[in-house]
Amino acid sequence: MWTKMAGREDSMSSVSSSWHHIDAWLAAHAPVTLAMLNPPATAEAVESAQQVLGMRFPDELTESLKCHDGAIDWMSLFPEQQSPLSVAGIARQWQIHMETASDSDGFVRRPWDDEPWWHSRWIPWGETADGVVHIIDLRPGPDCGRLGWAGHDGCDFSDSCPSLGTYLREVSQALYLGCGVRGMYPYLTSNGQLWWDLGEDCRSLDGEPLLPAPVGLG
C-alpha cells in the first residue's frame, strides 16, 4: 500500500490522512491498540469543550478529534509514551491546570526558562502515564501552533514540533518507513500493543520481550 504510493510526503500532508495510515498500520499489526481508540468526537462535544476553554481549537486538533475522540484508556500510541486525550479530557486537563496555576502563581514567567508553568492559551491534547500533558501553544506569534510539554515542574519547548499535523505525519512515517521520531522508535509488546522507546535496539520491557515494529503493512 505505502510503497506503491507516489509522493510519500504529499500523501501524509493532512491530519486525517496521517490518522488513516496509522489506523491501517494498527489494524495490521497492533489491533489491541487500535481497539482502544475512541470513535470520532461529535461537533457538539467539540463546541462544548471550546466554550469551556473560551477559544477555538486549531483546525488540526479539530480534524484529529474527528478521526478519534482520544482513547478509552492510557496507551503508548505516540512517542514519549503518550496517549491522545478525548474532548472531555482536553477540557478537564485545561481546567485542572488553570486552577492549579491560579493557586500557585503558575501564570508568572519564571526567570530560569522565561516561560510560565501554565498559560491559558495552551491546549492539552495528549497525556503520558504520569500526567505530563502534550500541549499546543496558541499564543500569538511565529511559534503559534507548536507542540510542547507541560509537566509537574514546568513546560518544555526545547524539542518542539511545529504543529500537530507535522507530528502525526512523523508518527505515520515512522510506522511505514521504519524511521524514528526524535530518537523514539516503534516496537510491539508481548501482547501485541504498540510501544515507543529510545533507540533501535531495545529488546525488553519490564522483563517481557519487545519486537521491532514491522515496517508498513507487509
VENPESUL-V382510 format. One record per backbone hydrogen bond with DSSP energy under -0.5 kcal/mol. NH is the residue of the N-H (numbers start at 1). CO is the residue of the C=O. If there is no record, write none. Layout:
((NH;CO) (NH;CO))
//
This chain:
((5;2) (11;7) (12;8) (12;9) (13;10) (18;14) (19;15) (20;16) (21;17) (22;18) (23;19) (24;20) (25;21) (26;22) (27;23) (28;24) (29;25) (30;26) (33;30) (34;30) (35;31) (36;32) (36;33) (37;34) (38;70) (41;65) (46;42) (47;43) (48;44) (49;45) (50;46) (51;47) (52;48) (53;49) (54;50) (55;50) (61;58) (62;58) (63;59) (64;60) (65;61) (66;62) (67;64) (68;64) (69;39) (70;68) (71;84) (72;36) (77;75) (77;82) (78;82) (81;78) (82;78) (83;127) (85;125) (90;86) (91;87) (92;88) (93;89) (94;90) (95;91) (96;92) (97;93) (98;94) (99;95) (100;96) (101;97) (102;98) (103;99) (104;100) (104;101) (106;101) (107;101) (108;105) (110;115) (113;110) (114;110) (115;110) (117;106) (118;106) (122;119) (123;121) (123;136) (124;122) (125;134) (126;134) (127;83) (128;132) (129;81) (131;128) (133;150) (134;126) (135;133) (135;148) (136;123) (137;135) (137;146) (138;121) (138;136) (144;141) (145;137) (146;143) (147;161) (148;135) (149;156) (150;133) (151;149) (151;154) (154;151) (156;149) (160;157) (167;163) (168;164) (169;165) (170;166) (171;167) (172;168) (173;169) (174;170) (175;171) (176;172) (177;173) (178;174) (181;184) (182;180) (184;181) (185;197) (187;195) (188;211) (189;193) (192;189) (195;187) (197;185) (199;183) (205;208) (208;205) (210;203) (211;188) (213;186) (216;175) (216;214))
//
